[in-house]
């Protein structure tokens, strides 16, 4: 165990490049982690044969998230291992509904999307994203018009990995309406920004209610101590006969499922309440805005999307600074993510590190002194 605990070399490091809230303490739930196996095998809305589950808590979590994203009355969902599983479930369901459909996703989509497409052997097209990571809707139109008569299975993103860009569901549906696609399935990978965006004022929220399914992460904004996610659909899962051994339909991707995750997620959602979650999101955005101002003052090229926790650095930090603060780089661009739990002091220290590193790089190299009695250059 000592090998995974912080050491003197790592205890002071603050990983600001990867999204995981650190302001939530789940120590009060520790006794639940050690006592018994909790297995939510099968459909969360059918308790099944084994009593050792937390499906009641799971249903509560699904309903809370479904209300946030304004899912329809005929909603369904479950707690997943993470957004990757949610993306896989959604694409499988899209294929079940529309077997001849073609998947559309952008160059900025999460790497789990093409992986799921490969696992399911589904036809797909890659749509361009603009320089800031948002879907190019003109390119979406162009790609789909090459496949007339086929259903469109669109994977939109709410919070791309590097820039936290948000694909516009209103524009996506307008394109699909305009070109007359015969049928559609729209899924939103909202792992990073889904919950914070859903907490905005009504006139600022994305059109999540236009989606057929959406998945959010639990270990990002909610800060759960292990990876998990919540999938929500606007329609009930397909009817299936129960598997006799478990006494429940097999409507999920995984079989045995973590029964502790719903308890942690429910605690995270209930201990804050919607107002507390909204306050956390607003504070994170204020930190991001402050950090962007500080970066601008030292002339470090940076920007952020509206409502984003992410500040994009158009020039990567020096390697030593990136290593100290755990900052990723992709395509000559880096970012920091101002998640709940970070402080202004943390982020000011990061900016100061950048400032000092820049000064060292710009410091002129002294010219070598000429030895006494000798001259350089031509005589």
C-alpha positions as CSV (number, residue, x, y, z in Angstrom):
1,X,0.0,0.0,0.0
2,X,2.8,2.4,0.7
3,X,3.8,2.4,-2.9
4,X,0.6,4.2,-4.0
5,X,0.5,6.7,-1.2
6,X,2.1,10.2,-1.8
7,X,5.8,10.4,-1.3
8,X,7.8,13.5,-0.4
9,X,8.6,13.9,-4.1
10,X,4.9,13.8,-5.2
11,X,2.9,15.1,-2.3
12,X,3.3,18.7,-3.3
13,X,2.4,18.2,-6.9
14,X,-0.9,19.4,-8.1
15,X,-2.2,17.7,-11.3
16,X,-3.9,20.5,-13.0
17,X,-3.9,19.0,-16.5
18,X,-6.4,16.2,-15.8
19,X,-10.0,16.6,-14.7
20,X,-10.8,15.2,-11.3
21,X,-12.5,17.2,-8.5
22,X,-10.6,17.0,-5.2
23,X,-13.0,18.9,-2.9
24,X,-15.1,16.0,-1.8
25,X,-14.2,13.7,1.1
26,X,-15.9,10.3,1.1
27,X,-14.3,9.0,4.2
28,X,-17.7,8.7,5.9
29,X,-18.6,5.9,3.4
30,X,-15.4,3.9,4.0
31,X,-17.2,1.3,6.2
32,X,-19.4,0.4,3.3
33,X,-16.4,-0.4,1.1
34,X,-15.0,-3.1,3.4
35,X,-18.0,-5.1,4.6
36,X,-19.4,-7.0,1.7
37,X,-19.7,-7.5,-2.0
38,X,-22.3,-5.3,-3.7
39,X,-23.1,-6.4,-7.2
40,X,-25.7,-4.6,-9.3
41,X,-25.8,-7.3,-12.0
42,X,-28.5,-7.0,-14.6
43,X,-31.0,-4.2,-15.2
44,X,-31.1,-1.5,-12.5
45,X,-34.9,-1.4,-12.6
46,X,-35.3,-5.1,-11.8
47,X,-33.8,-6.1,-8.5
48,X,-33.1,-9.6,-9.5
49,X,-32.4,-12.8,-7.5
50,X,-29.4,-11.8,-5.4
51,X,-30.1,-9.4,-2.4
52,X,-26.6,-8.0,-2.3
53,X,-27.1,-4.9,-4.5
54,X,-27.7,-1.2,-4.4
55,X,-30.1,-0.8,-7.3
56,X,-32.4,1.5,-5.4
57,X,-29.6,4.0,-5.0
58,X,-28.7,3.4,-8.7
59,X,-32.2,4.3,-9.8
60,X,-32.0,7.5,-7.7
61,X,-28.7,8.5,-9.3
62,X,-30.2,7.9,-12.8
63,X,-33.3,9.9,-12.0
64,X,-31.2,12.9,-10.7
65,X,-29.0,13.0,-13.8
66,X,-32.0,12.4,-16.1
67,X,-33.8,15.4,-14.5
68,X,-30.6,17.5,-14.9
69,X,-30.4,16.7,-18.7
70,X,-34.2,17.0,-19.1
71,X,-34.6,13.4,-20.4
72,X,-38.1,12.3,-21.3
73,X,-40.6,10.6,-19.0
74,X,-39.9,7.2,-20.6
75,X,-36.3,7.5,-19.4
76,X,-33.9,4.7,-18.5
77,X,-30.2,4.4,-17.6
78,X,-27.6,2.8,-15.4
79,X,-24.3,3.4,-13.6
80,X,-21.4,2.4,-15.9
81,X,-17.7,1.9,-15.5
82,X,-17.2,5.2,-17.2
83,X,-18.2,7.2,-20.3
84,X,-16.4,4.7,-22.6
85,X,-19.0,2.1,-21.6
86,X,-21.8,4.6,-22.1
87,X,-20.6,5.4,-25.6
88,X,-20.4,1.7,-26.4
89,X,-23.9,1.1,-25.1
90,X,-25.3,4.0,-27.1
91,X,-23.7,3.0,-30.4
92,X,-25.0,-0.6,-29.9
93,X,-28.5,0.7,-29.2
94,X,-28.3,3.0,-32.2
95,X,-27.4,0.0,-34.4
96,X,-30.3,-2.0,-32.9
97,X,-32.7,0.8,-33.8
98,X,-31.2,1.7,-37.2
99,X,-29.2,-1.3,-38.6
100,X,-28.3,0.5,-41.8
101,X,-27.2,3.7,-40.1
102,X,-23.8,5.4,-40.5
103,X,-22.0,6.8,-37.5
104,X,-20.7,10.4,-37.6
105,X,-18.2,11.7,-35.0
106,X,-15.6,14.4,-35.1
107,X,-11.8,14.5,-35.1
108,X,-12.0,15.9,-31.6
109,X,-14.2,13.1,-30.2
110,X,-12.9,10.9,-27.4
111,X,-10.7,8.0,-28.5
112,X,-13.3,5.6,-27.1
113,X,-15.7,6.5,-29.9
114,X,-13.7,5.0,-32.8
115,X,-12.8,2.1,-30.5
116,X,-16.5,1.3,-29.9
117,X,-17.2,1.7,-33.6
118,X,-14.5,-0.8,-34.3
119,X,-15.8,-3.3,-31.7
120,X,-19.3,-3.1,-33.2
121,X,-18.0,-3.1,-36.8
122,X,-20.2,-0.2,-37.7
123,X,-19.7,2.0,-40.8
124,X,-18.7,5.5,-40.0
125,X,-17.5,8.9,-41.3
126,X,-15.2,11.3,-39.5
127,X,-16.4,14.9,-39.5
128,X,-14.0,17.8,-39.2
129,X,-13.8,19.9,-36.1
130,X,-12.8,23.6,-36.1
131,X,-9.6,24.9,-34.6
132,X,-11.2,25.1,-31.2
133,X,-12.6,21.5,-31.2
134,X,-16.3,22.1,-32.1
135,X,-18.0,20.1,-34.9
136,X,-17.9,21.6,-38.4
137,X,-21.6,21.5,-39.3
138,X,-20.9,22.3,-42.9
139,X,-18.7,19.2,-43.1
140,X,-21.4,17.2,-41.3
141,X,-23.8,18.1,-44.0
142,X,-21.3,17.4,-46.8
143,X,-20.4,13.9,-45.3
144,X,-24.0,12.9,-44.9
145,X,-25.2,14.0,-48.3
146,X,-22.8,11.4,-49.7
147,X,-24.9,8.7,-48.0
148,X,-28.5,9.5,-49.0
149,X,-31.3,7.4,-47.6
150,X,-29.2,6.1,-44.6
151,X,-30.0,6.9,-41.0
152,X,-27.6,9.2,-39.2
153,X,-26.1,8.0,-35.9
154,X,-24.3,11.1,-34.5
155,X,-22.0,11.2,-31.6
156,X,-21.7,14.7,-30.3
157,X,-19.4,15.8,-27.5
158,X,-20.1,18.1,-24.6
159,X,-16.6,18.9,-23.4
160,X,-13.9,17.7,-25.8
161,X,-10.8,16.3,-24.1
162,X,-8.3,19.1,-24.9
163,X,-10.4,22.2,-25.4
164,X,-13.7,21.4,-23.7
165,X,-15.6,22.3,-26.9
166,X,-19.3,21.6,-27.0
167,X,-21.0,20.4,-30.2
168,X,-24.3,22.3,-30.8
169,X,-27.2,19.8,-30.8
170,X,-29.5,22.5,-32.3
171,X,-27.3,22.9,-35.3
172,X,-26.8,19.1,-35.6
173,X,-30.5,18.5,-35.7
174,X,-31.0,21.4,-38.1
175,X,-28.6,19.8,-40.5
176,X,-30.3,16.4,-40.2
177,X,-33.7,18.1,-40.8
178,X,-32.5,20.1,-43.7
179,X,-31.0,17.2,-45.7
180,X,-33.9,14.9,-44.9
181,X,-32.2,12.0,-43.2
182,X,-34.8,9.2,-42.9
183,X,-34.0,8.4,-39.2
184,X,-31.5,9.5,-36.6
185,X,-29.9,8.6,-33.2
186,X,-28.0,11.4,-31.4
187,X,-25.8,10.4,-28.5
188,X,-23.8,12.9,-26.4
189,X,-20.5,12.1,-24.8
190,X,-20.8,14.5,-21.9
191,X,-18.2,12.9,-19.7
192,X,-16.4,16.1,-18.9
193,X,-18.9,19.0,-19.1
194,X,-22.3,17.4,-19.0
195,X,-23.3,18.1,-15.4
196,X,-21.8,21.6,-15.2
197,X,-23.5,22.6,-18.4
198,X,-26.8,21.2,-17.3
199,X,-26.6,23.4,-14.2
200,X,-26.5,26.6,-16.2
201,X,-29.5,29.0,-16.5
202,X,-32.1,27.6,-18.9
203,X,-31.3,30.0,-21.7
204,X,-27.6,29.0,-21.6
205,X,-27.9,25.2,-21.4
206,X,-27.1,23.0,-24.4
207,X,-30.1,21.1,-26.0
208,X,-29.5,17.9,-24.1
209,X,-33.2,17.2,-24.4
210,X,-32.7,16.7,-28.1
211,X,-30.4,13.7,-27.5
212,X,-31.5,10.1,-27.5
213,X,-28.8,9.2,-24.9
214,X,-26.1,11.0,-22.9
215,X,-23.3,9.8,-20.6
216,X,-21.5,11.7,-17.9
217,X,-18.5,10.8,-15.7
218,X,-18.7,10.4,-12.0
219,X,-15.0,10.8,-11.3
220,X,-14.6,14.2,-13.0
221,X,-16.9,16.9,-11.7
222,X,-18.4,14.7,-8.9
223,X,-14.9,13.6,-7.7
224,X,-15.7,9.9,-7.0
225,X,-12.6,8.0,-5.8
226,X,-12.8,5.5,-8.7
227,X,-13.9,5.7,-12.3
228,X,-17.6,5.5,-13.0
229,X,-20.3,7.1,-15.1
230,X,-24.0,7.5,-15.6
231,X,-25.8,6.7,-18.9
232,X,-29.3,8.1,-19.4
233,X,-31.5,7.5,-22.4
234,X,-34.7,9.3,-23.4
235,X,-36.5,6.0,-24.0
236,X,-36.8,2.8,-22.1
237,X,-34.3,0.0,-22.7
238,X,-35.5,-2.7,-25.1
239,X,-37.6,-5.3,-23.5
240,X,-35.8,-8.5,-22.7
241,X,-36.7,-11.7,-20.9
242,X,-34.9,-12.1,-17.6
243,X,-31.7,-14.2,-17.4
244,X,-32.9,-17.0,-15.1
245,X,-29.6,-17.2,-13.1
246,X,-29.7,-13.5,-12.1
247,X,-33.5,-12.9,-12.3
248,X,-33.1,-9.7,-14.3
249,X,-32.8,-8.7,-18.0
250,X,-29.3,-8.3,-19.3
251,X,-29.7,-4.7,-20.6
252,X,-26.2,-3.4,-19.7
253,X,-22.9,-3.8,-21.3
254,X,-21.1,-5.3,-18.3
255,X,-22.5,-8.2,-16.4
256,X,-21.5,-7.9,-12.7
257,X,-21.5,-4.2,-11.9
258,X,-20.0,-2.2,-9.0
259,X,-22.7,-1.7,-6.4
260,X,-20.6,0.7,-4.4
261,X,-20.5,3.3,-7.2
262,X,-24.2,4.2,-6.9
263,X,-23.7,4.9,-3.2
264,X,-20.7,7.2,-3.8
265,X,-22.5,9.0,-6.7
266,X,-25.7,9.4,-4.6
267,X,-23.7,10.8,-1.8
268,X,-21.9,13.3,-4.1
269,X,-25.1,14.5,-5.6
270,X,-27.1,14.7,-2.4
271,X,-24.5,16.2,-0.1
272,X,-24.2,19.3,-2.4
273,X,-27.7,19.5,-3.8
274,X,-28.2,21.3,-7.0
275,X,-27.4,24.7,-5.6
276,X,-24.1,23.4,-4.1
277,X,-23.2,21.8,-7.4
278,X,-24.0,25.0,-9.2
279,X,-21.8,27.0,-6.8
280,X,-18.9,24.6,-7.3
281,X,-19.2,24.9,-11.1
282,X,-19.4,28.7,-10.9
283,X,-16.3,28.8,-8.7
284,X,-14.4,26.6,-11.1
285,X,-15.3,28.9,-14.0
286,X,-14.1,31.9,-11.9
287,X,-10.8,30.2,-11.4
288,X,-10.5,29.5,-15.1
289,X,-11.2,33.1,-15.9
290,X,-8.7,34.4,-13.3
291,X,-6.0,32.0,-14.7
292,X,-6.6,33.1,-18.2
293,X,-6.2,36.7,-17.1
294,X,-2.9,35.9,-15.4
295,X,-1.6,34.0,-18.4
296,X,-2.5,37.0,-20.7
297,X,-0.6,39.3,-18.4
298,X,2.6,37.2,-18.9
299,X,1.8,37.1,-22.6
300,X,1.3,33.3,-22.7
301,X,-1.1,32.5,-25.6
302,X,-4.2,31.0,-24.0
303,X,-8.0,31.0,-24.3
304,X,-11.1,29.2,-23.1
305,X,-14.6,28.4,-24.3
306,X,-17.6,30.1,-22.6
307,X,-18.5,28.2,-19.4
308,X,-15.4,26.0,-19.7
309,X,-13.2,24.9,-16.8
310,X,-10.4,24.3,-19.3
311,X,-7.8,26.9,-20.2
312,X,-6.1,26.0,-23.5
313,X,-2.4,26.9,-23.8
314,X,-1.5,27.5,-27.5
315,X,2.2,27.1,-26.5
316,X,3.0,24.1,-24.4
317,X,4.9,24.8,-21.1
318,X,8.6,23.8,-20.8
319,X,9.0,20.1,-20.1
320,X,10.0,20.7,-16.4
321,X,6.9,22.8,-15.8
322,X,4.6,20.3,-17.6
323,X,6.0,17.4,-15.6
324,X,5.6,19.2,-12.3
325,X,2.0,20.1,-12.9
326,X,1.0,17.0,-14.9
327,X,0.0,18.9,-18.0
328,X,-0.7,17.0,-21.3
329,X,0.2,18.1,-24.8
330,X,-1.5,17.1,-28.0
331,X,-0.9,18.6,-31.5
332,X,1.4,21.4,-30.0
333,X,-1.3,22.5,-27.6
334,X,-1.7,22.0,-23.8
335,X,-4.3,22.7,-21.3
336,X,-5.1,23.0,-17.6
337,X,-8.5,22.1,-16.1
338,X,-9.7,24.2,-13.2
339,X,-11.7,21.5,-11.3
340,X,-13.3,22.0,-7.9
341,X,-10.7,21.6,-5.3
342,X,-8.0,23.6,-7.0
343,X,-7.3,27.0,-5.4
344,X,-6.3,30.4,-6.8
345,X,-3.0,29.9,-5.0
346,X,-2.3,26.7,-6.9
347,X,-3.0,28.3,-10.2
348,X,-1.0,31.4,-9.4
349,X,2.0,29.2,-8.5
350,X,1.6,27.5,-11.9
351,X,1.6,30.9,-13.8
352,X,4.6,32.0,-11.7
353,X,6.4,28.8,-12.8
354,X,5.7,29.7,-16.4
355,X,6.9,33.2,-15.9
356,X,10.1,32.1,-14.3
357,X,10.8,29.5,-17.0
358,X,10.2,32.1,-19.7
359,X,12.6,34.5,-18.0
360,X,15.3,31.8,-17.9
361,X,14.8,30.9,-21.5
362,X,15.1,34.6,-22.5
363,X,18.1,35.4,-20.4
364,X,20.9,36.3,-22.8
365,X,23.9,34.0,-23.0
366,X,27.0,36.0,-21.9
367,X,29.7,36.3,-24.6
368,X,33.0,34.5,-23.8
369,X,35.7,36.8,-22.5
370,X,38.8,37.4,-24.7
371,X,42.0,36.3,-23.0
372,X,44.4,39.1,-22.2
373,X,47.0,39.5,-24.9
374,X,44.8,38.0,-27.6
375,X,42.2,39.5,-30.0
376,X,39.4,37.7,-31.8
377,X,38.4,38.3,-35.4
378,X,40.5,39.4,-38.3
379,X,43.7,41.2,-37.5
